């Protein structure tokens, strides 16, 4: 293994020792209890199993058969989650073949950021993660289960399910994906061009809607490599999926067999010598493996928030310095849109997650001596599943890349380092994703134009007021201010301006999910404006220097003047706008209690 991997992991282990030990003690105490049906009062047991068929009641109570709880994020608003409608029946059928019983323990909410992007509902998005974690806890709090299957795919749903499951660390858990939608006839690059043309007024709403509808057209996950598909990559790298399950189409026969294998897998780790509760499985090495996989694939910047929270749920403390240092020693091995032209189906066709994990293990970039839900260990995740005469098998991939435009071996990477970098300076700490940013844009020095809302920037663009070099400072977008919505709608106008030759960048305490693509974006700036972060001091006209090579972000104002300058505040009207309407009132407690983005924006500590 690479020495840097060992050193960073050891640093995390030492930093986390008190919280990890306390977590493991609580988990082991829960494991030591008698099983739920034996431990609970008769009325409790009767309520728990009242709706089960009589033969299942006999199995779970008298015969002490394994009892699986299913937590599902099914709804048919999300194309990625619509396939889950049929999964409980498949899971029950397979469990019955092995003498086990199943109950859907509960459902959790799942919102689509694509629907709410740029709308007030987007301000509930980040906090929905902790809401999902709470929903998972409520489902599993019935406390009669021997294991759990977690059904979820998209942005906040997988981190929320994982945080919730880790708070029930005594349970063996397997995550069950649903797969991506089929590729569109319109590429993501073509769609982005239409978006930019719409921003410039070249095409109208009809043409834009046609392009978007062509891109998002059926069941399954959106096919670009955003947060949802990054989730699946990370779960593979953590060994929490059936190996290779991430990117198989929902309607394929292989998908159903992988779902059945998830049942067989969770039963295999529920008792005996392979007993593997999720709290033991997810240790510091596994968290580091997840971050390496994210970096090596140019994944979503949202996970620099989410996986900090996931780690904390297991008593493990990581920060952006850890991620940035891992990025400096991890090669970029894939290019999938928005960091390339391929979609996830093309990625899967040339080896996908299996190719990346195999190459990272063989190159010494990942810990391979970790527990996984698969008996064969993490190396099994470097193989591809397929059906041979209706039997699930895993095959080896060719040693060399099948398409070097999409995936590469570590000896010829797209970049010697990953695409994520920590920026520090007198504006605080932020992160930037540079894997798609042209090298001549890695350093931007230009005057600031300050905006309090994304609408202000969009209106200025439409009015032709941004035809110049500038750094857009979009503040009061942090978790405590308005729930930290993604500012994805700012990407097309900024890309248009950059395409005209202007030097542009964005600095914000909000999120962009890496969707900024080719535009330099210093995001997640902490501390945020509402809590007195330095971004609240910036004035229009201040010179800002963003240097993604050196890893610095500074406002070029004399130190004494900068120290004396007061912070701007929100108007009373803006505070009301940020906290009312579209259910935002219900999340007031979360806005008051939320930690910083670098602390995972958690609301439960």
Secondary structure, DSSP 4 states (H G I P E B T S, - for coil): --HHHHHHHHHHHHHHHHHHHHHHHHHHHHHTSPPHHHHS-HHHHHHHHTTS-HHHHIIIIIS---EEEEEE---SSSHHHHGGGGHHHHHHHHHHHTT-EEEEEEE-----HHHHTTSGGGGGHHHHHHHHHHHHHHHHTT---SEEEEE--SHHHHHHHHHHHHTTTTSEEEEE---BPPPPSS-HHHHHHHHHHHHTTSS-HHHHHHHHHHHS-SSSB-SSSSHHHHHHHHHHHHT-SSTT-TT--TTSHHHHHHHHHHHHHHHHTSSGGG---HHHHS-HHHHHHHHHHHHHTT--TTHHHHHHHHHHHTT----HHHHHHHHHTS-B-B-BTTSSSB-HHHHHHTTHHHHHHHHHHHTT-S--SS--SSTT-GGGGGSEEEEETTEEEEEPPPSS-S-TTTB--GGG-SBSS-SEEEEEETTEEEEEE-TTS-GGGSEEEEEEEEESSHHHHHHHHHTTTT-S-EEEEE-S-SHHHH---B-TTHHHHHHHHHHTT--EEEEESSB-TTTTTTSEEEEEEES-GGGT-GGGG--TT-EEEEETTTTEEEE-S-HHHHHHPPPP---HHHHHHHHSSTTGGGGHHHHHH---GGGTT-S--
